[in-house]
Amino acid sequence: MQPESNIEKIVERIFLTHRITRADQKIFMMTLLSKDSLTPKEQMLIDRVFEALRQGLLRVVD
């Protein structure tokens, strides 16, 4: 069994609390823009967070 990535841990916390911080958003954007490739699972998780944000299901907090 593979250990959870930082992305997976952050996404889990975001959906448990229904809140995303600006720092979380910055981590996701930097990860998406970096040359390092994401696993398909990490990409799916990030897409899920941004879709939830778009739908208003998450609250942005500082």
TAQUI-V828619 format. One line per field, one symbol per residue. ss: DSSP state (h for helix, s for strand, l for the rest). burial: 1 if it has 9 or more other C-alpha atoms within 8 Angstrom, else 0. A space follows every 50 residues. Layout:
ss: ???
burial: ???
This chain:
ss: lllllhhhhhhhhhhhhlssshhhhhhhhhhhhllllllhhhhhhhhhhh hhhhllllsssl
burial: 00000011111001100111110110010010000001000110110010 011000011000
